[in-house]
Amino acid sequence: MKSNTAKVSAFILIAIAIAACNSVKRVPDGKLLLTENKIFENNKVIKTEITSNQLSQNPNAKLFGFPLALTLYNWAKPNPDSTYLLKFKNNPKKLERMTKWLSAKQVEQLGNSFFYKGIHNVLKKIGDAPEIIDKTRADKSLLRLKYYYFNQGFFDIKANYTIDSLKSKKGRVNYFITTGKPYVLDSITPFITSPAIDSLYRLTAESSIIKSGIQYKTEDFENEKNRLTSYFRNNGAYHFQPNNITFNVDTINKNHKANINLKISDFSFQENDSSKTAPFKLMKISEVKIYTDYKAAEANYSITDSTNYNNFTLLSKQKLKYRPKAITNAIFIYKGSLFSDNNTSLTSRYISNLKIFNYPSIIYENDKRDSTSQSLIAKIYLTPKKKYSFGQSIDITHSNIQNLGIGFSPSISIRNVFNGAETLEFSGRANVGSSQDFANPNDVFFNASELGLDLKLNFPRIVFPFKTERIIPKNMFPSTLISTGYSIQKNIGLDKENLIGAIAYNWTPKKNNTARFDLFNVQFVRNLNPTNYFNVYTSSYDALNEIAKKPEYNVNPSYFDQEQNLIVENGTNSFIQNVLSATPSINTTPTDFSAIKSIEERRIRLIENDFILATSFSFSKTTKKDISDNNFYLFKTKIESAGSLLSLFANASNMDKSSNGRFELFDLEYSEYIKTEFDYIKHWGFSKETVFALRSFFGIAIPFGNSNNIPFSRSYYSGGSNDNRAWNPFRLGPGSTGGVNDFNEANMKLAVSAEFRFQLVGNLKGALFVDAGNIWNVLDNTEDRKAQFTGLKDLENIAIGSGFGMRYDFGLFVFRLDLGFKTYNPANEMNRRWLKDFGIGRSVLNFGINYPF
């Protein structure tokens, strides 16, 4: 084995060496392949990303030191057409034989086939041409470096570069930067001729980005210009523009200090073909007009209906179809207020969130009725969307439950249902799926199905008996969602019937923050086929069957089939009753008794119907600016309480309890628990394609009162493509039990994942990852010590998986393959946990859509 490993290693090293020598294969004579850029700042090598980004030419990308993309390019033949024809020119008889076998035209077309030509075009496309050192591009890089340092306040910068010729047609470019002493801001003197702007500036001068004593940075001046422009325009300066602000920098005889003159010019405008200037005026809104059924395609917009409401004028071509308050509630531009860009933006966002109008058009006109020219008329043009819209989608999905799922989802949306900008949506779904985890006695590919119907009613405001505007003002974009749904699942475990309903409030406290409060979230789950339990949970059946076969227990032969296995369900249930009844007819060992009791408790918990009435609050915050931002964090938390209101009512009304000592509602023992979750994701972007991502998760659900365990639908599991990728879903934990059950779940979960992502070739990306975590039972009725979390010592049962992945970016989505290896397996004995299950044979291949976090 060691000999084979040595041979393979030697082969890989030789292959890399050959490829490295081959890297200059396409480099012309007299030219050099760029292998390295070195930037010396004051005689010290620096490797910061921002300075490297100034260079217009960089070496070919490498993967772990290997120029993969360049190697692929070099494998391609430069002129495959000529190569194809050359082999016949040197061998006419071969051409004659092929022409007899194929036609002359086919022989000619063979040269354009993928094998002869296409494969080389593909290699050129996915590979990278050799980066030849170009003096013109080096000059450009040097100039950009000088600009960069100049903009950082190094006005006395000196720079040059050299090209080092290395062996084998390779070269290096060295950039030498001598910065000198940086310039520091000294005095900052404003020159403002408009009295209104001067007054505003004095109010915000303390918040200035440019301050005396800080190093000069061009970026600071641009940011200060934008800050002042935003401040002025949000306080009535409608005509103000960034070009009204200029900075004059005086460094003459200042000993590396710079005096700054801030000049803000007056308003420039055209009048009768001549340019004029005048002091800026702070503009007020004199009137707000809302055109509720505007169509840009209709040139003549004649008003037939006009309504005045709370200092707003609502205009329409036809009869007004909306309650005035529903429209004006979305407007942040008020009569008598100063002009503000922020109010314009808030209005546009709120109207878009109503989902009954297209993106609005908002324009301002000077009110000619005001002789002082300090008034604006705001005109808001709303174009309604169609009242009814129909949609349908066909989805192909993969999840931790289904290997493959195909779904069809038709929907219909009705807008402005009650003339208050409400939206009503009906949607249905029909899914079929395939899973190796489900019972499949007929051995069919699609062994799972689901039919469902959902209804959602959205209000663009908080619907509550009391006013909530002081707590949640309208600039937080509040909404109310009332939803209900019904679904029926077949061949999925025990088959299920699911009825849900919720009243939820959503709002945005700040930019990039979201909050949701579920006043009520009701779920009723009914198992349609509980007698199928031991056909689904085969591990429980196997354990029970093994005990029942022991000859010393002399189990009734009628409990077994012809193959001497317990019959489901008569045999299994009868045997359990014989052992666990108050007067047992079969006396087992304490170990077997405990195992049978555990099996029966799990069976009862998983086949019982669930009724959950929960209230929850969720909050999330992110610093992500846009889809391309790879330096951000995302924090999410949730707290949920179930059953407490029902228990208050039950205790107050002296409701009778069941034989188990628990309250029942609709003949069901409702669930009572409190649950909380924390989820944190952080991305560090080293470059556009190189990212280090980290995720941590903690969740716990504690039963109390009317429950001593958590419903299956609210519990946690571990493993799968978005979790610990070295284990299949539901196969990890709880604790050190080794995932002995078919669907292993618990009420506490801890998970941490780290992933290093990088580019391989083109849209093909790679990743190295480490996942750690597990699930445990805590403060519930589980008696298995291996599954419990009782203290910090149980953290030694955290499972660790590691591996690598490949992803292909299709633009709209990313297809992902991850191969996970069990690095630390808590199911093994303490001295066999590290790397004992680390191997291809015990690895897990996951595929998914988009990144795991």
C-alpha positions, 0 to 999 in steps of 0.5 A: 500500500505504501509503495502504491502511494509513493508511486502515485505521489511521484507520478503527480509530482512528475506531471506537475513538473512537466506542466510547469515546464510546459507553461511557456509553450505558447510564449514567442521567442524574445518575449517573457511570461509574467510570473510575478509582480512585486510592489516595493513601498519605501523598499519594503514589499507590500501585498495589499489587495488594493495596490495589486488592483492598480496593476493592469497586468497580472500573472496567470491564475494558479490553483494551489500554485499550479497554472491550471487555466494556462495549462489547458490553453497550452494543450489546445492546438493553435491551428487545428485546421492546418494540423488536420490537413498536414497529416494528409499532405504528408500521407496522400495514401491515407487521404485516398483510403479515407476518401474511399471509406468516406466521401471527400466532403465528409473527410473535409468536414471531419476536420471541423468536428469536435474531436479535431477542432472543437475540443481545442476551441473549448480548451482555449475558451476555458483556459487563459492565454499566457500573460506576456509582459507588456511594457505599455501595460506596465507603464499604465500600471505605474501611472495608476500606482502613482495616482493611487498614492497621490490620492492618499496624500503623497504628493511628492511620490516617485515611482519607476519599475524594472523587468527581471528576466528569469530562466525559461522565458519567464519574467518578473516586474518590480514596481518601486514606490517612494512615497515621501511624507504625506500631506495633512489637512490644516485649515478648512475655510468655507466660502458660501454665498447663499444665506440659506445654504450657509445656515444649513452648513453651519448646522452640519459642519461638526459632522464633516468628513474632512477635518483638520489634522487628518491625512489628505485623501481624495476619497474623503472629499468626494464623500464629503461632497456627497454628504453635503449634497444629500443634507442640503437636498433633504432640507429643501434645497431642491436645485442643489447639485454636487457640482455646486461644491468645489474644494481648492487645496493650497499646499504652497510653502505649507511644510506638508500641510494643506489648507482647504477652501470649501466653495459652494456656488449659487444656483445657476439657471437659464432664462431667455437664452442667458445664464443667470445665478441666484442664491439658493432657496429652500423649497416647500411643497405647496400641493401634492397631486396623485394621479391614480390611474395614469398610463404613459401610453395615453397622451391625453389624460383627462380628469373626471374624478377628483378627491381631496383627503388630508391635504392630498389631491387624488385625481383619476380618469375614471371613478376612484377605485381606492380608498383615499387613505390606502393611497395617501398612507404610502405618501411621505411627501406632505403639503407644507413640508420642505422638499426632501430626496429621502421622502421621495425615495420612501414614497417610491419604495412604499408604493412599490411594496403595495404590489398594485402599482408599477414603479411610480413616477414622481416629478416636481414643478415650480408653483407659479402661484408663489411670487417668492418662487419657493414652492413646489407642486409634487405630482405622483403618477401611479400606473395600476397593475392588472387586477387579476394575474395568473401564474404557474411554475414547474420546479425540479427540487432536491432537499434533505428529504427528497432526492428528486422532486417535481412540482407544479404550482398554479396561482392567481393574484387579485389586487385591491380586493377591498379597495385598500391596496390589499392583495389576495393570492390563491395557490395550489401545488402538486408534487411527486418525489423520489426518496430512498428514505421512504417506505417503498414496498412496490419499488416505484421511482416516484414514491412520494406525493403531495397536494396542497392549497394555500390562501394569502391575504396581504394588507399594506399596514398593521391590522390591529384593534389599536393604533400602532403607528407610534410603535411601528411608523409607516416609514418602516413599511409595515404589512399584515399577512393572513394565511392559511393552507391545507396539504395532504402527503402520501407515502411520506412516512406515515402519510400526513394531513397538514392544516396551517393558519397564521396572522403575521406582521412584517416591518423594516425597523432600519435599512437592511433590518427586518422584523416579523411578529407572528401573533398566531401560528396554528398547525394541525398535523394528522398522521393518516397511516399510523399502522405503517410505523414499523414499515417506515422506521425499520431500525426500530422494527429491527431492534424490536424483532431481534429482542422478540426472537430470543428463545428465552422469552418464548414469544407467542408464535402467532406474532411471527410470519413464515420467516419468523419475523414480527408481523406489522402491526399485530405482532409488534404491538402485541409483543410490546403490550406483553412486555410493558403492560401493568401485568406483563406476560413476558419478563425481559432483562432490564436492558431489553425492557429499557430498549422496548420502552424507548422504542414504544415511547418514540413510536407513540410520539411520532404517530400522535397527531400534533396541535400547535398554537404558537406566537413568535418574533423573528429579527434579521440584520445584514450589512450586505449591500448587493448581490456582488457584495462578498464582505458582509454579515447576516444575523438572524434570531427567533423566539417562539412560544407555543401552548402557553395561552392555551394553558392559561385558558385551560387553568382558568376554566378548570378544564379536565385533563386526559389520562396522561395528566395533560389538557386536551383541545379537540381531543388532542394534547396540544404542544407547549414549549419555548424555542429560540434560535440564533444564526450568524453568517460572515463572509470575508472577500479577499478578491472577487472570486476568493471568499472565506465564509463562516456560519454558526447556529444554535437552537433549542426548544424546551418542552414544559407544562402540557408537553414533555417532548417537542413535536417532530415538525419543530425538532432539529436534525443534523447532516445533509447538503446545507449542514454537516456534509459528512453525514446524510440528513437525519443520520447524525446524532443525537449525541454519540448514539450513532444515528441508530434511528431512521430519522434522528432528531432532538430538541437542541442543535449546535452547528459551525461551518467554515468554507474557503471558496475560490475560482478554478476555471471560468465559471467553475468554482471550488471550495474547501470546507469544515463542518462541526456540530450535533444535536442533543436531547435536553430537558425532555423525556429522553432517557438515553444518556448518549443522546442527552446534553447535560453539561459542557463535557458533552461538547466532546460529542460534536461531530466534525466533517471536512471535504471539498466541493465543486460549483458551477455558476450558471448566473441565475443559480449555482449547481453544487457538489460537495464531498464530505469525509467523517473527520471526527465521529462521536459515535465511535469509542473515544480512541477511534473517533479521529480519522477512523471513518475518513475515506472515500468508501465512507464519504458522503456526496451532496448536491444542491442549488446555490451556496450552503450559507 
